[in-house]
């Protein structure tokens, strides 16, 4: 399976087991986003979930961790660039 790394370069996905940030199961297939992992099943469930579904709020809550990491990294990058 192919995916994109942080620089947008296509790479082979790791075949070792990772713990999904949504379902917390160990899986071999899925996507790595920053330091987080989302298994293929959860990725598909997220894409199919309607905002009216009961699971929608659960997915939003779990994905907030990823958003928080993105904001933290952006802040660190901005602070680092102003110190140069």
BELTA-V846901 format. One record per pair of residues at least 12 apart in sequence whose ideal C-beta (glycine too) atoms are under 8 Angstrom apart, sorted by the first residue. I is the first residue (numbers start at 1). J is the second residue. Records with the same first field share a line. If there is no record, write none. Layout:
I=J ; J
This chain:
1=13 ; 29
3=31 ; 32
6=34
13=29 ; 30 ; 31 ; 32
14=32
15=28
16=28
18=30 ; 32 ; 37 ; 39
19=37
20=37 ; 38 ; 39 ; 42
21=36 ; 37 ; 38 ; 62 ; 65 ; 66
22=38 ; 39 ; 42 ; 45 ; 46 ; 59 ; 62 ; 63
23=39 ; 41 ; 42
25=39
27=39 ; 40 ; 41
30=42 ; 43
31=43
33=66
34=66 ; 69 ; 70 ; 73
35=69
36=65 ; 66 ; 69
45=59
46=59 ; 63
